[in-house]
């Protein structure tokens, strides 16, 4: 068994992104974000954040992504920053529009806006659910009152303060950190040097899991990248030319190499992102190789000091061990 603990930064200081949100006449919500959804589920996450902020059903929120003709700027999908930056802008925009639509509803319900709440597309007086109006009625009233129901919200990170001085980020230059633990169980054939992963477990403090299924997918996909780095992926050159330039020579893990998996997450609520979320795109990637190396080291009784841990490398280490 190999165990490791890791931390990884997310979000950069002096970084920004925007999100456009509007409430339409039929009570539906239109969200526009320039973020690229590269498989981490940004589209779904932003819809969920907007729905939560506005108190409407998820199915009433539509999202337009990655179309620079109609979406505001929000920067690249990298550095585990999109949930913090664009997700944060989405939350701010939703909360701003909620405060506006509550003004229209307050007129209809003859109540103060601060005494109202929105849930599932219905706005009611807190503690008196029978006194309510739906979003369509509130939107109509806002139009009569010339209250605009659209906004472009911005999320911007600043600088850290350390010993009275503003500095560019926390140690390492990040806005915040995600912490995690990984464990790998491996068996090693001492005759051939082959390594086989049997079980793997991974867990991180995600702050708030916006979408638990996507979070677990990030854990497993990221760790598999690390496992590939640890066992099979190697960049080789021949007289300055890349020789591992195809998948038959640069070997990535497949489904058949995937071990039995157990993922878990902690929701501390301490992240800087929406509702206390932390960035979780890249933190799992950094742990897989180390966990595998520790497991192999424990199995053969000798320390592994380089990756990938190929059969030839394992046999080399075992050979040195025998000579001691």
C-alpha positions as CSV (number, residue, x, y, z in Angstrom):
1,X,0.0,0.0,0.0
2,X,1.1,3.5,-0.8
3,X,-0.3,6.6,0.9
4,X,0.3,10.3,0.0
5,X,-1.1,13.6,1.0
6,X,-1.0,16.6,-1.3
7,X,-2.0,20.2,-1.7
8,X,-2.6,22.1,-4.9
9,X,-3.3,25.7,-5.6
10,X,-6.3,27.1,-7.6
11,X,-7.1,30.6,-8.8
12,X,-4.5,33.4,-9.5
13,X,-4.4,36.8,-7.8
14,X,-5.6,39.7,-10.0
15,X,-7.6,37.4,-12.1
16,X,-11.1,38.1,-13.4
17,X,-14.1,36.8,-15.3
18,X,-17.6,37.8,-16.1
19,X,-21.0,36.1,-16.6
20,X,-24.2,37.6,-18.2
21,X,-27.6,36.6,-16.7
22,X,-31.1,37.6,-17.7
23,X,-34.5,36.7,-16.6
24,X,-37.0,36.4,-19.5
25,X,-40.7,37.2,-19.7
26,X,-41.6,33.5,-19.1
27,X,-39.6,33.3,-15.9
28,X,-36.7,31.4,-17.6
29,X,-33.1,32.3,-17.0
30,X,-30.5,32.8,-19.7
31,X,-26.9,32.5,-18.7
32,X,-23.9,33.3,-20.9
33,X,-20.4,32.4,-20.0
34,X,-17.2,32.4,-22.2
35,X,-15.7,29.5,-20.4
36,X,-14.8,26.4,-22.3
37,X,-16.3,23.2,-20.9
38,X,-13.4,20.7,-21.6
39,X,-15.1,17.8,-19.7
40,X,-15.2,19.0,-16.1
41,X,-18.8,19.9,-16.3
42,X,-18.6,23.7,-16.2
43,X,-21.9,24.2,-18.1
44,X,-23.9,22.1,-15.7
45,X,-22.2,23.6,-12.6
46,X,-22.9,27.2,-13.7
47,X,-26.5,26.4,-14.4
48,X,-26.7,24.9,-10.9
49,X,-25.1,28.0,-9.3
50,X,-27.5,30.3,-11.2
51,X,-30.5,28.2,-10.2
52,X,-29.4,28.2,-6.5
53,X,-28.8,32.0,-6.5
54,X,-32.1,32.8,-8.1
55,X,-34.3,30.2,-6.4
56,X,-35.5,28.7,-9.7
57,X,-35.6,25.1,-11.0
58,X,-32.5,23.9,-12.8
59,X,-34.5,23.1,-15.9
60,X,-35.5,26.8,-16.3
61,X,-31.8,27.8,-16.7
62,X,-30.2,27.6,-20.1
63,X,-26.6,28.3,-20.8
64,X,-24.6,29.6,-23.8
65,X,-20.9,28.8,-23.5
66,X,-17.7,29.5,-25.4
67,X,-19.2,31.8,-28.0
68,X,-17.2,35.0,-28.0
69,X,-19.8,36.7,-30.2
70,X,-22.4,36.7,-27.4
71,X,-20.5,35.7,-24.2
72,X,-18.4,38.0,-21.9
73,X,-14.8,37.3,-21.3
74,X,-13.8,34.9,-18.5
75,X,-10.4,33.7,-19.3
76,X,-9.0,30.2,-19.9
77,X,-10.1,26.9,-18.5
78,X,-6.9,26.2,-16.6
79,X,-5.4,26.5,-13.2
80,X,-8.5,25.0,-11.6
81,X,-9.8,28.6,-11.8
82,X,-13.2,28.5,-13.6
83,X,-15.4,27.5,-10.6
84,X,-13.8,30.3,-8.6
85,X,-13.9,33.0,-11.3
86,X,-16.8,32.3,-13.6
87,X,-18.7,30.4,-11.1
88,X,-18.3,33.3,-8.7
89,X,-19.4,35.8,-11.3
90,X,-22.5,33.6,-11.9
91,X,-23.4,33.6,-8.3
92,X,-22.9,37.3,-8.0
93,X,-25.1,38.0,-11.0
94,X,-27.8,35.7,-9.8
95,X,-27.9,37.3,-6.4
96,X,-28.0,40.8,-8.0
97,X,-31.0,39.8,-10.2
98,X,-32.7,38.1,-7.3
99,X,-32.6,41.4,-5.3
100,X,-34.2,43.2,-8.3
101,X,-37.0,40.7,-8.9
102,X,-37.8,40.7,-5.2
103,X,-38.6,44.4,-5.5
104,X,-41.3,43.7,-8.1
105,X,-42.6,40.8,-6.0
106,X,-42.7,43.0,-2.9
107,X,-45.0,45.4,-4.6
108,X,-47.4,42.6,-5.5
109,X,-47.3,41.0,-2.1
110,X,-47.3,44.3,-0.1
111,X,-44.2,43.2,1.8
112,X,-40.6,44.3,2.2
113,X,-38.1,42.7,-0.2
114,X,-36.0,41.5,2.7
115,X,-39.0,39.5,4.0
116,X,-39.3,37.5,0.8
117,X,-37.6,34.3,-0.4
118,X,-37.5,32.5,-3.7
119,X,-37.7,28.7,-4.1
120,X,-38.4,26.6,-7.1
121,X,-39.6,29.6,-9.2
122,X,-42.0,30.9,-6.5
123,X,-41.5,34.0,-4.5
124,X,-43.2,34.1,-1.1
125,X,-43.3,35.9,2.2
126,X,-40.9,34.1,4.6
127,X,-42.9,32.1,7.1
128,X,-46.2,32.6,5.1
129,X,-45.9,30.5,2.0
130,X,-49.5,31.1,1.0
131,X,-48.6,34.7,0.2
132,X,-46.7,34.1,-3.0
133,X,-46.3,35.0,-6.7
134,X,-44.5,33.1,-9.4
135,X,-41.6,34.4,-11.4
136,X,-43.7,35.3,-14.4
137,X,-45.9,37.6,-12.3
138,X,-42.8,39.2,-10.7
139,X,-41.1,39.7,-14.0
140,X,-44.2,41.5,-15.4
141,X,-44.3,43.8,-12.4
142,X,-40.5,44.6,-12.7
143,X,-41.1,45.6,-16.3
144,X,-43.9,48.0,-15.2
145,X,-41.5,49.4,-12.7
146,X,-38.6,49.7,-15.2
147,X,-36.4,47.4,-13.2
148,X,-33.9,45.8,-15.6
149,X,-33.6,42.0,-15.2
150,X,-30.3,41.5,-16.8
151,X,-26.7,42.0,-15.7
152,X,-23.1,41.3,-16.4
153,X,-21.4,40.4,-13.2
154,X,-17.7,40.2,-12.6
155,X,-15.6,38.2,-10.2
156,X,-12.1,39.6,-9.5
157,X,-9.4,38.3,-7.3
158,X,-7.2,40.7,-5.5
159,X,-3.9,40.4,-3.6
160,X,-3.0,38.7,-0.3
161,X,-2.0,40.6,2.7
162,X,1.0,39.2,4.5
163,X,2.6,40.9,7.5
164,X,1.0,44.2,6.5
165,X,2.1,44.0,2.9
166,X,0.2,43.1,-0.2
167,X,1.7,40.2,-2.0
168,X,1.0,38.4,-5.2
169,X,-0.8,35.3,-3.9
170,X,-0.3,32.9,-1.0
171,X,2.9,30.8,-1.0
172,X,3.2,29.5,-4.5
173,X,1.2,32.4,-6.0
174,X,-2.2,30.9,-5.6
175,X,-5.4,32.3,-4.1
176,X,-6.2,29.2,-2.1
177,X,-5.4,25.5,-1.8
178,X,-7.2,22.2,-2.1
179,X,-6.0,19.4,0.1
180,X,-6.2,15.7,-0.5
181,X,-5.2,12.1,0.3
182,X,-4.7,9.2,-2.1
183,X,-3.9,5.5,-1.4
184,X,-2.9,2.8,-3.9
185,X,-2.7,-1.0,-3.5
186,X,-0.4,-2.7,-5.9
187,X,1.1,-6.1,-6.6
188,X,4.5,-6.6,-8.3
189,X,5.7,-9.7,-10.2
190,X,9.3,-9.9,-9.1
191,X,10.1,-12.2,-12.1
192,X,8.9,-9.9,-14.8
193,X,8.8,-6.5,-13.0
194,X,5.1,-6.0,-14.0
195,X,3.1,-3.7,-11.7
196,X,-0.7,-4.2,-11.3
197,X,-2.9,-1.8,-9.4
198,X,-5.5,-3.6,-7.4
199,X,-7.3,-0.8,-5.5
200,X,-7.2,3.0,-5.3
201,X,-8.8,5.5,-3.1
202,X,-8.8,9.3,-3.4
203,X,-10.4,12.1,-1.4
204,X,-10.1,15.9,-1.3
205,X,-11.6,18.8,0.6
206,X,-13.7,20.4,-2.2
207,X,-15.2,23.1,0.0
208,X,-18.6,22.6,-1.5
209,X,-19.5,19.9,-4.1
210,X,-21.5,21.9,-6.7
211,X,-22.1,18.6,-8.6
212,X,-21.0,15.5,-6.7
213,X,-20.9,13.2,-9.7
214,X,-18.6,15.7,-11.6
215,X,-16.4,16.0,-8.5
216,X,-15.9,12.2,-8.3
217,X,-15.2,12.2,-12.0
218,X,-12.5,14.7,-11.5
219,X,-11.0,12.6,-8.7
220,X,-10.9,9.5,-10.8
221,X,-9.9,11.0,-14.1
222,X,-7.2,13.1,-12.5
223,X,-5.7,10.3,-10.5
224,X,-5.7,8.1,-13.6
225,X,-3.6,10.7,-15.4
226,X,-1.2,10.5,-12.4
227,X,-1.2,6.7,-12.6
228,X,-0.3,6.9,-16.3
229,X,2.6,9.2,-15.4
230,X,3.7,6.8,-12.8
231,X,3.5,3.6,-14.7
232,X,3.6,3.9,-18.5
233,X,3.8,7.4,-19.9
234,X,7.3,8.5,-20.9
235,X,8.6,11.1,-23.4
236,X,11.6,9.8,-25.3
237,X,13.7,11.6,-27.8
238,X,16.1,10.4,-30.5
239,X,18.8,12.9,-31.5
240,X,16.5,15.7,-30.5
241,X,13.4,14.3,-32.2
242,X,10.4,13.0,-30.2
243,X,10.1,9.3,-30.7
244,X,7.1,8.6,-28.5
245,X,4.8,10.6,-30.7
246,X,1.9,8.1,-31.1
247,X,-0.3,6.2,-28.7
248,X,1.4,2.9,-29.6
249,X,4.7,4.3,-28.1
250,X,3.4,6.8,-25.6
251,X,1.2,4.5,-23.5
252,X,-1.7,5.9,-21.6
253,X,-3.8,3.8,-19.2
254,X,-7.0,2.2,-20.6
255,X,-10.1,0.8,-18.9
256,X,-8.4,-2.5,-18.4
257,X,-5.7,-1.0,-16.2
258,X,-8.2,0.9,-14.0
259,X,-8.2,-0.5,-10.5
260,X,-11.2,-0.8,-8.2
261,X,-12.0,2.7,-7.0
262,X,-13.3,4.5,-3.9
263,X,-13.7,8.2,-4.0
264,X,-14.8,10.5,-1.2
265,X,-14.9,14.2,-0.5
266,X,-15.0,16.6,2.4
267,X,-17.1,19.7,2.2
268,X,-15.5,22.2,4.6
269,X,-17.2,25.2,3.0
270,X,-13.9,27.1,3.3
271,X,-13.2,27.7,-0.4
272,X,-13.1,31.1,-2.1
273,X,-15.5,29.9,-4.9
274,X,-19.3,30.0,-5.0
275,X,-21.0,28.7,-1.8
276,X,-17.5,27.8,-0.4
277,X,-16.4,25.7,-3.3
278,X,-12.7,25.0,-4.1
279,X,-11.0,24.3,-7.4
280,X,-10.7,20.6,-8.0
281,X,-9.7,20.2,-11.7
282,X,-6.0,19.6,-11.3
283,X,-5.4,18.7,-7.6
284,X,-6.1,15.0,-8.1
285,X,-3.6,14.8,-11.1
286,X,-0.6,15.4,-8.9
287,X,-1.1,12.5,-6.5
288,X,-1.4,9.4,-8.6
289,X,2.2,8.9,-9.5
290,X,3.4,9.4,-6.0
291,X,0.8,7.0,-4.5
292,X,1.8,4.3,-7.0
293,X,5.5,4.8,-6.4
294,X,5.0,4.5,-2.6
295,X,2.9,1.3,-3.1
296,X,5.6,-0.3,-5.4
297,X,8.3,0.7,-2.9
298,X,6.4,-1.0,-0.1
299,X,5.8,-4.1,-2.2
300,X,9.5,-4.7,-3.2
301,X,11.2,-3.3,-0.1
302,X,13.2,-0.8,-2.1
303,X,12.7,2.9,-2.8
304,X,11.5,3.9,-6.3
305,X,13.1,7.2,-7.3
306,X,12.0,7.8,-10.8
307,X,8.9,7.4,-13.1
308,X,7.5,5.8,-15.1
309,X,7.9,2.6,-13.1
310,X,8.4,0.3,-16.0
311,X,9.1,-3.4,-15.6
312,X,12.7,-2.8,-16.6
313,X,13.1,-0.2,-13.9
314,X,11.5,-2.5,-11.3
315,X,13.9,-5.3,-12.3
316,X,16.8,-2.9,-12.1
317,X,15.9,-1.9,-8.6
318,X,15.4,-5.5,-7.5
319,X,18.8,-6.4,-9.0
320,X,20.5,-3.7,-7.0
321,X,18.7,-4.9,-3.9
322,X,20.0,-8.4,-4.3
323,X,23.6,-7.2,-4.5
324,X,23.4,-5.3,-1.2
